[in-house]
Structure formats: C-alpha cells, structure tokens
C-alpha cells in the first residue's frame, strides 16, 4: 500500500515493482506448502469448532444438527464439572511444571559436574521422556501405584505405613508424580545446556572474590539460567496443559472427576456422550484459556528472539 | 560472615604453604559426593524403566508379588504372549505412519526453514511464530471437526488420517529445529557459493543439505518418536486399523494380574523410541535452544 503511494508515476518503476513482486513470491515459494498445509489443518478445524459450538448436535439423538444460539455456552458456564476441569488443568499443569523445573535443575547441576560414567548416567536419566507414555502409564498403574501389587505399597509397608490406594485416594498426586517423572528429564536437558554455557570467567572471578557456592549460584548462575528456565517452563506447560493419555489410562478422569482436565472433559463430552455441540463449546473455552495463558508466554519467547536479533 | 572470611583467609594462607595437598582432599570429596548424587538422581529416574525390564522376564506369579523379586528364573513367555496377542499388524501400521509422516514433514519443513532463515521472506518472524503457536493450541479443540470431516470423507479408521494429523503435529517442531540448524551455517560459506556462481538450487542441494545432515537426522528421529508415541488421534480417529498405543491400551482391561505381560509389551514398544531418543538427545537440545536462547 505504502509503496504504491510513494512510487513516482513513471513507467519503469512499475516494471521494477512487478519484478520484485515475482521475486517476492519466488522467495515465498518454499514456505507456502508448509504454510498452507498448517493453515488448513489447524485453523480450519478451529473455525468449524466455533460454528459447531452454536449448534445442538448429538449423535445419539436422531435429530439433525441445528443452531441453538448460545445454549451450549450457557450449559457450559453452569456446568460444575467444567469449572472443576479448569481448576484441575491449572493444578496439574502448574504443579508438574514447577516440580519438573526444580527437580530438573537439581539433576542438571549434579549431572553437569564431571564424574565417571556421566554420559551413561545422563542417558539413563533422559530415558523416561522417550518411553511410550501409554506403555509407561499402564506399567505404573499396575506395578507401582497398585496398593496390593505395587512398589509404592510395598515400600510403605516396609516402613510401617499403611499402603494407600494412590489411584482412588490421591489420584491427582499420582498423576502429577507420573507426569513429573516423564517430563523432568526434558527440563534437565535444557538446563544442562544452560549450565554448559555459564560464564566461567565470572564464576572464577566470584570464587576469587570469596563468593561461596550459594552466592555464585544466586547471583551468577540463576540470572544466566533465567531464559533457559523460562523456555523449559513454556515448553513443559505447553505439553502438560494438554495431558490426555496419562489421565485416560491411569484414572479415567476419576474418581468423581477429580482428575478430569479440560482436554479429557472434551473427550468425554465428544466421544462418550457424543454431544458434539457441547464438546465444541468446551473446545472454544479451552482455546480461549490457552490463548490467555500462552500469549504472555509467547511474548516472553519473542523477547528472547529479539535478543537473538540484536546479537 | 566473619567466621567464613577468617576460615577462608586461613585456607588461603595454608594454601600458600602447601597449595596442592591442602586443597585436594576436600575437592576430591566434593567431586565424589557430586558424582554419587548424579548417579543416584539418574538411577531414581531410571528405576521404573529397570523395574519394567525386570518384571517383563518374570512369570505372572513372580510379578504379582509386591516385594520386588530380584532372584527368579527368567522366562520369555510374556514376550511370546505379546507377539501372539496381535502385535504385528499394529507394529506394521505404526511403522507405516511413522515413516510416511516423518518423510512428508521433512519434505515440507526443509524448504520452509530455508525461507525462514537462509533467504528469509518478509515477516519471517511472524510466520515462524504462527508455526510455533499452532503447537500451543489445544488439539482437543480441533478434534470434533477433524472427526466430522474424516467421517464425511470416509477416512476414519485409516492410516491416512493418522499420517495427516501426525504431519500437522510435527511440522512446527521440525521447522523450528531445521531453521536453527540452518542459521548456524556460517555466512562466509553461503557468500563463497554465491561468488562461485552456484545457483540457489545447487547451493541448497550441495552445500546446505550436507551441512545440516546431522541436524536433519535428529529432527527426523524426534518426529518419529512423537509419531510412534501419539495416542490422542489414534484413539479418536481409528479403532481396528491403528498403531501400537492402541495395541497397548488393550492390556488395560487385563488388570493387575497381567503385570508381567504389560511389562513385556511396554518394553517391546518402547525399545525403538528409547534408542532413537538416545541418539537424538544432543541435537534435541541444540535445536530447541539455538532457535530461542543465545
């Protein structure tokens, strides 16, 4: 737009402009297939979700889908389980993210130190992140959390405590333990990379000046690690907010919706009750919540990007 | 505070006399402790995996005992049972989905990453953010329309729909990682090739691709891991024609009495991804970080 106005009205620049337009499209060429594919696959469904969310559409009833105004949203807002699922999503995502960062930092500090077999130790520590989640969840369920057969029950009995049934008494804690086990290694990987790029000269200088390990950690390492911690937290939260498989196979959202997060609730409404209208309204709600949570995080990430640009 | 300084001063004085002998024992002790701590930490995280391996070689009777049995006569019966329980069709499906989706992801991601790093289009940053942001949006919010469209097209319960969804799932990550590997190519190399008069296409093929090959390999490995492990789309869009996570899910109904079978199945389905993950771990960090931090 701006170029059209400022361009002088001679014929030659228009040819130049034509050329640059062709050139611009040529430059864009390699990007377009991926861009078009992603737009079609991600944006189109969201638009349709929005439309469906205003329809009464249940596969189990033989009525054809029809618009019902905001009835789905009204039902959602009055639905206690919906609010509960939002709370559960927050607790599950928040606690697991913090636990992963704290334990991951501790592990990273230990595994950044050189010692015999460090490579093997690191490789073993990263393994939980790659094991198939569905498989790991089923194994934890029967061999670790089960009060009768599980490892935790046996350990509790060894120290004279009653074996608790984790999945019925503390389902949220059990889920958070499982998620933390799976995602801590991921946080650790990023934080080790952060530690490896720590300013050694500053640390040396601090040591010479008589700063103890705690001071060194607090005033040099933590500020240096901050972008790494932020990135790790963002990537973790992005994944954890969408937790599905662990819930489906460990607790099935129960007991009494105690571990139903918003993703699992959409699944229940959509593929158990087959209420596509209501499930779509829930999907829109999930989208809005995620955007509200992720936008600040994205801005943070773009801040990191801008730093990179300045470099 | 004062105590520390005096102690430190004393230490410095002592060091001046016998600098090496004084320092070594404490330093060595610290190193040993950190090393032990490192091993302990890793082993705690690895313990469930080791326990899974252990149980997979036990009989169901041994595995059902709460006390971890370390001495037992190992059996391969669970593994045989898994292969008899219809493992292969699911495994072959998984392989097809992984290979097809990863191949298409690379074919789409390499040119896109090129247009976002080496010859950046206008507003490259915005495009990159768009790709990343799709990774943040909840897939659950899109699943109903995907199901409806797939049903209308008659592709529910096919590998095709899984392949398409896995491409969408992995493409942003692949673009991000490959872009960061491309940005590491020194500018002099690109300039030199321009001086040589190499066309863009030739430069891309003969200079860029070889340089980022290790990065491409680990990107492919990671995409393969995520595709192999994917459960949400498999559960909602397929049933009989599906991948290994749905095969695993069948064991849910077996319950605690089949712990050893579950352990064996979990081990088999995890071995390929764990090995792929181990191979890709270093580049995973580099790819994720160099795009963002530093």
Interface residues (C-beta under 8 A of the other chain):
Chain A: X24 X27 X28 X29 X30 X31 X33 X34 X35 X37 X38 X41 X42 X44 X45 X46 X48 X49 X52 X106 X107 X110 X111 X113 X114 X115 X116 X117 X118 X121 X122 X123 X124 X125 X126 X127 X128 X129 X130 X131 X132 X133 X134 X135 X136 X138 X139 X140 X142 X143 X144 X146 X148 X149 X150 X151 X153 X154 X157 X181 X184 X185 X189 X190 X192 X193 X194 X197 X210 X212 X227 X228 X231 X235 X238 X241 X242 X244 X245 X248 X249 X262 X263 X266 X267 X270 X271 X276 X279 X280 X283 X284 X286 X287 X290 X291 X294 X298 X301 X302 X304 X305 X308 X311
Chain B: X4 X5 X8 X31 X32 X34 X35 X37 X38 X39 X41 X42 X43 X45 X46 X48 X49 X51 X52 X55 X63 X64 X65 X66 X67 X68 X108 X109 X111 X112 X114 X115 X116 X119 X121 X122 X125 X127 X129 X130 X131 X132 X133 X134 X135 X136 X137 X138 X139 X140 X141 X142 X143 X144 X145 X146 X147 X148 X149 X164 X165 X167 X168 X171 X172 X175 X225 X228 X229 X231 X232 X235 X236 X244 X245 X248 X249 X251 X252 X255 X256 X258 X259 X262 X263 X265 X266 X269 X270 X273 X274 X276 X277 X278 X281 X284 X285 X286 X288 X289 X292 X293 X294
